[in-house]
């Protein structure tokens, strides 16, 4: 029997799920070549929230990150997570922007595009899959796993038929909230493999402590690969640790043989990185939490959401907000919780707790209720849809949402030129998704004020006289607090 393949997620989903996506490219590069030599099926290095985080928090160009990682790891295929018509943002974009983004990503070295739609609406996958295939790259269609009265294993397996019809090269069962149980995993993999010959990959999170056992069941059913990470960016709300997963397969006829010594070296290195990212990590993300089976919030959202609630001084309301999540989810048609729907549902749950249920509808909630993200799996609550119609003055969308969007690439190039920003397809697609962050990235940074040299207690030789501050002279300073940059002008007075 063919050994199971491990894909490694430490450079993307690992730190997104456990450290709010704050790992920098500089922190990745020292071990990228080692990861490249391990023999993983793929290295997940890009996509998801990393592009947003690069621009918003890390002052990095996402395409530069991909260039550097590809140069350092050229043997192993690079994989990214792509949100279909949402690309890597939280709203839908016209087809020409989706096409341009995929072409830029491929040009900078991306090999495998794992493409999903938050609602499992296959109409939102077609443009991205078609473009990936036209470039000769690997299109991996993803089925977002969730549970609800309107979701069944048979219905989810049927989505594989649509992915095959769209000529995907492989199929991923994407369990973003760690809800898969061993028996369901076995049956779902078996159902897909019995109908199609494409490789099947299982992706899960250890949020509820089920992922490793579910992986083993999926492997027994014929899965071709599973996703693992590396401690401390593994387990908990992340993927199972690679070394742990390999140990669990000892004696299995499909057991892989990854270098244990190198895995221990990688763990030691990433433990050092984790020390630098401590403020973005929470012990709550590391422990098994069976409540996740009820509120179904993905691991990547949990680490960020806890941070956001602290910033809003609502950390004491965490359990109350989480209890509201299933209420919002049902009202919006039992939508799966995965970016961007997890953030939308989480935000609305927070608003419901803060202001009262449905007293304040977020714009994204309105858009979901009106079908602007696609076709929800179940019916939208009539009360919520009526409130959405009243707030927006619009009627629900019935066709493919992207068909209502005009092409934007020519206009984006004009906007870049008007702002004096470099005009390229890369910058155009970044500007389409993150306009403020992209503009801020290229904005000239003020020169840092020179640090004052400490005065020696007892100088050995006469020193130059200390010049007094000149009244009326100004200096500019920059201060970063909680990832936000503040600038100040200081004037010396008499």
Secondary structure, DSSP 8 states (H G I E B T S, - for coil): ----EEEE-IIIIIHHHHSTT---HHHHHHHHHHHHTTT-S-EEEEETTHHHHHHHTS---HHHHHHHHHHH--SS-EEEEE-GGGTTSSS---HHHHHHHHHHHHHTT--EEEE--TT--GGGTHHHHHHHHHTT-EEEEEEE---BTTB-HHHHHHHHHHHHHTT-SEEEEE-TTS---HHHHHHHHHHHHHH--SEEEEE---TTS-HHHHHHHHHHTT--EEEEBBTTBSSTTS--BHHHHHHHTTT-TT-----HHHHHHHHHHHHHHHHHTGGG--HHHHS--TTHHHH---HHHHHHHHHHHHHTT-GGGHHHHHHHHHHHHHHTTS----TTHHHHHHHHHHHHHHH-TTSS--HHHHHHHTTTT---SS---HHHHHHHHHHH------S-GGGGS---HHHHHHHHHHTT----HHHHHHHHH-HHHHHHHHS-------------SS-SS---------TT-EEEEEEEETTEEEEEEEE---
